[in-house]
Every structure is written in C-alpha cells, then in structure tokens.
Amino acid sequence: MSAAIFNLLPNLQPFHHDTHYDNLFLNQQWVLVNGISKKKAIYVFKDKNTLQISENETTTETSWCIKSKNTFSILTEDGETTVKAYFKDLDVLILNRIQTDDCAIFINESSYSNTLNSIEDVQQFLHEKYKNKASNLIYVHEFYYIEQSKEFGPFTVEQLTNKVKSKTISPYCFVRDVNEYNYINRLRIKDLIKEL
C-alpha cells in the first residue's frame, strides 16, 4: 500500500484472523463507499468462501478466500482480484488491490442505526462516529492550563469545566495537552468545553 493511502487513512490495522474474522468481518453488511452516489452495493463475506454482493435488489453469489494473513482473493464478474485487508477502527474496512493505490472502502452498516444510501449518509456516519470518539478522548484526557504566567495541572476537562463554572479560572485560559510542551496551539478551556 502506498504511503499516500496511509497518510489519508492513518492507523490502519491489518486484518488479523483471530481478532477480526468471526466477530467483525463475517456476515456483516459491508457497504461499498466507492461509487455509492451511483448505486449502493452491499458485500457480505460468509463462511465457506461465499461472498454475496447485493446491488439494486439483485444479489449475486461469488467466492473469496484468505490466501495468507491479511491477503484475500476475491472473484467477481471482473475476474479474480488479490487484495490486502485493513481495518480503520472496527467498522471501516479497506481492501487495497495488491501493488496498486486502488482501494475499496467499506462501512459496516450493521453497526449503524440508519441505512447508508448516499454520500451524505456516509458523511453523517463518519461525522457522528469521530465526533463521539473525539469527545470521549477529550473527556478523559488531561490538560495543563496557564493563568497569570503560572502553569497548573494536569486536570481533566470535567475538572476544568467545574473550575470555570465556579469562576475559579477563566474560560479564556490557554491549555496544553499533557503530551505537549508549549501552548503554541492556542487552545483555550472554552474550546475544550465546546467539544464535549
């Protein structure tokens, strides 16, 4: 896979049989994001190397198999394709055609309360997913704050929020993540509170 794809989709985890196969991969409704504006395609990888592809109320059955580790062979009407499988979180699957930059991106519709029928639905899904994830990370993370040239902390966002509510500190104080060494990002307490 090219570095450009890893930059676009960082933190990809290679498919791992023991971790992903039964609970996250098999019998899930994987909606193909590529081309969803023209037609919706759902891929369901089943046991015994069966792959069901549903498009516009038409379902075709074909085959797939694991060649090695995270390398799959998939047979479609276009012929046999060899891909490497990666997960971006637990409900986003990336299939990268070997020795190319061609990727198919899938979202597990089974893990989403609504259906994915358009680019707008995909954007909404990703927005909700990553906004909630960011809020959860921010909520438990710790930050230092600076007030009148003195640094205090570390504190969680909840603790900082309580200090602001009790008027102990100003919401306009700059904060820095515990892993940062300066306040160059110009992030304020009010910015953290707004994200929760």
C-alpha positions as a LaTeX table, in Angstrom:
\begin{tabular}{lrrr}
\hline
Residue & $x$ (\AA) & $y$ (\AA) & $z$ (\AA) \\
\hline
Met1 & 0.00 & 0.00 & 0.00 \\
Ser2 & 1.36 & 3.40 & $-0.85$ \\
Ala3 & 2.38 & 5.96 & 1.74 \\
Ala4 & $-0.26$ & 8.32 & 0.33 \\
Ile5 & $-3.05$ & 5.95 & 1.35 \\
Phe6 & $-1.58$ & 5.51 & 4.83 \\
Asn7 & $-1.45$ & 9.32 & 5.12 \\
Leu8 & $-5.07$ & 9.61 & 4.00 \\
Leu9 & $-6.22$ & 6.79 & 6.31 \\
Pro10 & $-3.76$ & 6.69 & 9.23 \\
Asn11 & $-3.71$ & 4.00 & 11.91 \\
Leu12 & $-4.85$ & 1.14 & 9.69 \\
Gln13 & $-4.72$ & $-2.28$ & 11.31 \\
Pro14 & $-4.02$ & $-5.28$ & 9.07 \\
Phe15 & $-6.76$ & $-7.92$ & 9.07 \\
His16 & $-6.00$ & $-10.45$ & 11.78 \\
His17 & $-7.92$ & $-13.72$ & 11.67 \\
Asp18 & $-8.20$ & $-14.26$ & 15.43 \\
Thr19 & $-9.23$ & $-10.68$ & 16.15 \\
His20 & $-11.45$ & $-9.78$ & 13.19 \\
Tyr21 & $-12.76$ & $-12.86$ & 11.38 \\
Asp22 & $-15.72$ & $-14.10$ & 13.43 \\
Asn23 & $-16.96$ & $-11.02$ & 15.26 \\
Leu24 & $-16.17$ & $-8.12$ & 12.95 \\
Phe25 & $-15.85$ & $-9.45$ & 9.44 \\
Leu26 & $-18.11$ & $-12.42$ & 8.65 \\
Asn27 & $-21.84$ & $-11.97$ & 8.00 \\
Gln28 & $-21.68$ & $-8.18$ & 8.26 \\
Gln29 & $-23.29$ & $-5.84$ & 5.75 \\
Trp30 & $-20.27$ & $-4.04$ & 4.26 \\
Val31 & $-21.49$ & $-1.07$ & 2.20 \\
Leu32 & $-19.08$ & $-0.09$ & $-0.56$ \\
Val33 & $-18.41$ & 3.64 & $-0.25$ \\
Asn34 & $-16.73$ & 3.90 & $-3.67$ \\
Gly35 & $-19.49$ & 4.64 & $-6.18$ \\
Ile36 & $-22.31$ & 4.89 & $-3.62$ \\
Ser37 & $-23.57$ & 8.05 & $-5.35$ \\
Lys38 & $-24.42$ & 5.92 & $-8.42$ \\
Lys39 & $-25.55$ & 2.70 & $-6.75$ \\
Lys40 & $-25.46$ & 1.04 & $-3.38$ \\
Ala41 & $-23.54$ & $-2.23$ & $-3.15$ \\
Ile42 & $-23.51$ & $-4.43$ & $-0.04$ \\
Tyr43 & $-20.87$ & $-7.13$ & 0.37 \\
Val44 & $-21.46$ & $-9.96$ & 2.85 \\
Phe45 & $-18.48$ & $-12.27$ & 3.37 \\
Lys46 & $-19.77$ & $-15.64$ & 4.52 \\
Asp47 & $-18.18$ & $-18.80$ & 5.81 \\
Lys48 & $-17.16$ & $-21.46$ & 3.31 \\
Asn49 & $-15.70$ & $-18.79$ & 0.99 \\
Thr50 & $-19.05$ & $-17.39$ & $-0.18$ \\
Leu51 & $-19.41$ & $-13.70$ & $-0.99$ \\
Gln52 & $-22.85$ & $-12.17$ & $-1.57$ \\
Ile53 & $-22.96$ & $-8.87$ & $-3.43$ \\
Ser54 & $-26.29$ & $-7.01$ & $-3.46$ \\
Glu55 & $-26.87$ & $-4.12$ & $-5.87$ \\
Asn56 & $-30.26$ & $-2.57$ & $-6.59$ \\
Glu57 & $-32.24$ & $-5.54$ & $-5.26$ \\
Thr58 & $-30.11$ & $-8.01$ & $-7.27$ \\
Thr59 & $-27.92$ & $-10.42$ & $-5.31$ \\
Thr60 & $-25.08$ & $-12.37$ & $-6.85$ \\
Glu61 & $-23.01$ & $-15.03$ & $-5.18$ \\
Thr62 & $-19.33$ & $-15.41$ & $-5.80$ \\
Ser63 & $-16.30$ & $-16.57$ & $-3.84$ \\
Trp64 & $-13.45$ & $-15.29$ & $-1.76$ \\
Cys65 & $-10.65$ & $-16.87$ & 0.28 \\
Ile66 & $-7.83$ & $-15.93$ & 2.60 \\
Lys67 & $-4.51$ & $-16.51$ & 0.87 \\
Ser68 & $-2.24$ & $-15.52$ & 3.75 \\
Lys69 & $-2.51$ & $-13.31$ & 6.84 \\
Asn70 & $-4.37$ & $-10.23$ & 5.55 \\
Thr71 & $-4.32$ & $-11.12$ & 1.85 \\
Phe72 & $-7.59$ & $-12.16$ & 0.20 \\
Ser73 & $-8.50$ & $-13.42$ & $-3.23$ \\
Ile74 & $-11.93$ & $-12.24$ & $-4.44$ \\
Leu75 & $-13.67$ & $-13.49$ & $-7.56$ \\
Thr76 & $-16.11$ & $-11.07$ & $-9.21$ \\
Glu77 & $-17.54$ & $-10.61$ & $-12.68$ \\
Asp78 & $-14.39$ & $-8.61$ & $-13.49$ \\
Gly79 & $-12.18$ & $-11.61$ & $-12.66$ \\
Glu80 & $-10.02$ & $-12.59$ & $-9.72$ \\
Thr81 & $-8.55$ & $-9.81$ & $-7.61$ \\
Thr82 & $-5.98$ & $-10.10$ & $-4.85$ \\
Val83 & $-6.29$ & $-7.54$ & $-2.05$ \\
Lys84 & $-4.85$ & $-6.76$ & 1.34 \\
Ala85 & $-7.44$ & $-6.14$ & 4.06 \\
Tyr86 & $-7.15$ & $-3.45$ & 6.73 \\
Phe87 & $-9.45$ & $-2.08$ & 9.40 \\
Lys88 & $-9.81$ & 1.58 & 10.25 \\
Asp89 & $-11.49$ & 1.16 & 13.61 \\
Leu90 & $-13.91$ & $-1.72$ & 13.93 \\
Asp91 & $-16.47$ & $-0.75$ & 11.32 \\
Val92 & $-14.45$ & 0.62 & 8.41 \\
Leu93 & $-12.81$ & $-1.95$ & 6.13 \\
Ile94 & $-10.23$ & $-1.11$ & 3.47 \\
Leu95 & $-9.39$ & $-3.54$ & 0.66 \\
Asn96 & $-6.28$ & $-2.49$ & $-1.22$ \\
Arg97 & $-5.52$ & $-4.16$ & $-4.56$ \\
Ile98 & $-2.02$ & $-5.63$ & $-4.38$ \\
Gln99 & 0.78 & $-3.41$ & $-5.75$ \\
Thr100 & $-1.58$ & $-0.53$ & $-6.58$ \\
Asp101 & $-3.11$ & 2.51 & $-4.92$ \\
Asp102 & $-6.62$ & 1.19 & $-5.73$ \\
Cys103 & $-8.67$ & 0.88 & $-2.57$ \\
Ala104 & $-12.24$ & $-0.11$ & $-1.85$ \\
Ile105 & $-13.60$ & 1.43 & 1.33 \\
Phe106 & $-16.46$ & $-0.28$ & 3.17 \\
Ile107 & $-18.56$ & 0.72 & 6.17 \\
Asn108 & $-20.26$ & $-1.91$ & 8.29 \\
Glu109 & $-23.90$ & $-0.89$ & 8.02 \\
Ser110 & $-24.76$ & $-3.49$ & 10.68 \\
Ser111 & $-23.06$ & $-1.27$ & 13.28 \\
Tyr112 & $-25.02$ & 1.87 & 12.31 \\
Ser113 & $-28.58$ & 2.66 & 13.36 \\
Asn114 & $-29.51$ & 4.16 & 9.96 \\
Thr115 & $-29.00$ & 2.91 & 6.42 \\
Leu116 & $-26.20$ & 4.19 & 4.20 \\
Asn117 & $-27.62$ & 5.09 & 0.79 \\
Ser118 & $-25.69$ & 8.18 & $-0.28$ \\
Ile119 & $-22.51$ & 10.19 & 0.17 \\
Glu120 & $-24.41$ & 12.39 & 2.63 \\
Asp121 & $-25.27$ & 9.31 & 4.75 \\
Val122 & $-21.61$ & 8.28 & 4.75 \\
Gln123 & $-20.54$ & 11.78 & 5.78 \\
Gln124 & $-23.13$ & 11.81 & 8.57 \\
Phe125 & $-21.94$ & 8.38 & 9.80 \\
Leu126 & $-18.29$ & 9.45 & 9.85 \\
His127 & $-19.10$ & 12.80 & 11.46 \\
Glu128 & $-21.07$ & 11.16 & 14.29 \\
Lys129 & $-18.53$ & 8.40 & 14.77 \\
Tyr130 & $-15.45$ & 10.60 & 15.02 \\
Lys131 & $-17.13$ & 13.45 & 16.89 \\
Asn132 & $-18.22$ & 11.00 & 19.60 \\
Lys133 & $-14.79$ & 9.40 & 19.64 \\
Ala134 & $-13.06$ & 12.80 & 19.94 \\
Ser135 & $-15.44$ & 13.87 & 22.73 \\
Asn136 & $-14.74$ & 10.68 & 24.67 \\
Leu137 & $-10.99$ & 11.13 & 24.27 \\
Ile138 & $-11.12$ & 14.76 & 25.30 \\
Tyr139 & $-13.33$ & 13.96 & 28.29 \\
Val140 & $-10.85$ & 11.54 & 29.90 \\
His141 & $-7.66$ & 13.27 & 28.77 \\
Glu142 & $-5.71$ & 15.68 & 30.96 \\
Phe143 & $-4.52$ & 19.20 & 30.28 \\
Tyr144 & $-2.39$ & 21.88 & 31.87 \\
Tyr145 & $-3.57$ & 25.47 & 31.88 \\
Ile146 & $-1.70$ & 28.72 & 32.23 \\
Glu147 & $-3.00$ & 31.72 & 34.11 \\
Gln148 & $-1.06$ & 34.87 & 35.00 \\
Ser149 & 2.18 & 33.26 & 33.76 \\
Lys150 & 1.80 & 30.25 & 36.08 \\
Glu151 & 1.05 & 26.72 & 34.97 \\
Phe152 & $-1.42$ & 24.47 & 36.78 \\
Gly153 & $-2.47$ & 20.86 & 36.29 \\
Pro154 & $-2.92$ & 18.42 & 34.91 \\
Phe155 & $-6.73$ & 18.42 & 35.01 \\
Thr156 & $-9.44$ & 16.59 & 33.11 \\
Val157 & $-11.88$ & 18.63 & 31.05 \\
Glu158 & $-14.56$ & 17.91 & 33.66 \\
Gln159 & $-12.36$ & 19.41 & 36.37 \\
Leu160 & $-11.59$ & 22.43 & 34.19 \\
Thr161 & $-15.30$ & 22.87 & 33.44 \\
Asn162 & $-16.10$ & 22.85 & 37.16 \\
Lys163 & $-13.40$ & 25.45 & 37.79 \\
Val164 & $-14.87$ & 27.68 & 35.07 \\
Lys165 & $-18.42$ & 27.24 & 36.44 \\
Ser166 & $-17.27$ & 28.15 & 39.94 \\
Lys167 & $-15.41$ & 31.15 & 38.45 \\
Thr168 & $-12.11$ & 29.89 & 39.87 \\
Ile169 & $-10.50$ & 30.25 & 36.44 \\
Ser170 & $-11.33$ & 32.00 & 33.21 \\
Pro171 & $-12.60$ & 30.00 & 30.22 \\
Tyr172 & $-10.08$ & 32.01 & 28.17 \\
Cys173 & $-7.01$ & 30.43 & 29.82 \\
Phe174 & $-4.74$ & 28.62 & 27.40 \\
Val175 & $-4.41$ & 24.86 & 27.78 \\
Arg176 & $-1.94$ & 22.30 & 26.55 \\
Asp177 & $-2.21$ & 18.55 & 26.33 \\
Val178 & $-0.08$ & 16.63 & 28.84 \\
Asn179 & 1.96 & 15.34 & 25.88 \\
Glu180 & 2.70 & 18.81 & 24.51 \\
Tyr181 & 5.45 & 21.07 & 25.76 \\
Asn182 & 4.07 & 24.51 & 24.96 \\
Tyr183 & 0.89 & 26.45 & 24.26 \\
Ile184 & 1.60 & 27.03 & 20.58 \\
Asn185 & $-1.80$ & 25.57 & 19.53 \\
Arg186 & $-3.53$ & 28.50 & 21.27 \\
Leu187 & $-6.25$ & 26.18 & 22.60 \\
Arg188 & $-8.41$ & 27.63 & 25.37 \\
Ile189 & $-10.50$ & 25.94 & 28.06 \\
Lys190 & $-13.67$ & 27.18 & 26.34 \\
Asp191 & $-12.59$ & 25.34 & 23.15 \\
Leu192 & $-12.37$ & 22.06 & 25.06 \\
Ile193 & $-15.73$ & 22.59 & 26.75 \\
Lys194 & $-17.34$ & 23.34 & 23.38 \\
Glu195 & $-16.20$ & 19.96 & 22.01 \\
Leu196 & $-17.97$ & 17.97 & 24.72 \\
\hline
\end{tabular}
